Amino acid sequence: MDKLYHLIAGLIICTIVGLGCFYLLGFTANFSKGAGLLSAIACGAIKETIDAYRAKSWTVKTWNVFDFLATCVGGFAGIFILIVGFKL
């Protein structure tokens, strides 16, 4: 269930950042999609780093790669929504 939350978080982050860049800031569609994806990836990496810091150890078990990958997949799903749903 945790991976699903990561996927949804990546999707929401990518979609909101992409729409905000395109409609509010006036960037191009390709830049907005890239910014959304990079934001989702960065948020996933930051979240896993904070979790590892809180655990006071830096091992494979504390920095969960699969949680990070689920967030990245959510970012790619957000790009799909931007392309298909919002025609960016």
C-alpha positions in Angstrom: 0.0 0.0 0.0 2.9 2.3 0.7 4.1 2.1 -2.9 0.7 3.2 -4.1 0.9 6.3 -1.9 4.3 7.1 -3.4 2.9 6.6 -6.9 0.0 8.9 -6.2 2.3 11.5 -4.6 4.5 11.5 -7.7 1.5 11.8 -10.0 0.1 14.7 -8.1 3.4 16.6 -7.8 4.2 16.2 -11.5 0.7 17.3 -12.6 0.5 20.3 -10.3 4.0 21.5 -11.1 3.5 21.0 -14.8 0.1 22.8 -14.9 1.5 25.6 -12.8 4.5 26.1 -15.0 2.4 26.1 -18.2 -0.6 28.1 -17.1 0.6 30.3 -14.3 4.2 31.0 -15.3 3.8 30.7 -19.1 6.6 28.2 -19.9 6.5 26.0 -22.9 4.7 22.6 -22.7 7.9 20.6 -22.9 9.6 22.6 -20.2 6.5 22.3 -18.0 6.4 18.5 -18.4 10.1 18.2 -17.6 9.8 20.5 -14.6 7.0 18.4 -13.3 8.9 15.1 -13.7 12.1 16.5 -12.1 10.0 17.9 -9.2 8.5 14.4 -8.6 12.0 12.8 -8.8 13.5 15.4 -6.5 10.7 15.0 -3.9 11.1 11.3 -3.9 14.8 11.5 -3.4 14.5 14.1 -0.6 11.8 12.1 1.2 13.9 8.9 1.2 16.9 10.9 2.3 15.0 12.4 5.2 13.7 8.9 6.2 17.3 7.6 6.2 18.4 10.5 8.3 15.6 9.9 10.8 16.6 6.3 11.1 20.2 7.4 11.9 21.7 4.9 9.5 22.5 4.9 5.8 21.8 1.5 4.4 19.8 0.0 1.6 16.9 -0.7 4.0 16.6 2.9 5.2 16.9 4.5 1.8 14.2 2.5 0.1 14.9 2.4 -3.6 11.5 0.9 -4.4 9.7 3.8 -2.7 11.8 6.2 -4.8 11.0 4.3 -8.0 7.3 4.3 -7.2 7.4 8.1 -6.9 9.3 8.3 -10.3 6.7 6.1 -12.0 4.0 8.4 -10.6 5.9 11.3 -12.2 5.8 9.6 -15.5 2.1 8.9 -15.0 1.7 12.6 -14.4 3.4 13.4 -17.7 0.9 11.0 -19.4 -2.0 12.9 -17.7 -0.5 16.2 -18.9 -0.2 14.9 -22.5 -3.5 13.1 -22.8 -5.8 14.9 -20.3 -4.6 18.5 -20.7 -3.2 18.3 -24.2 0.1 19.9 -23.2 
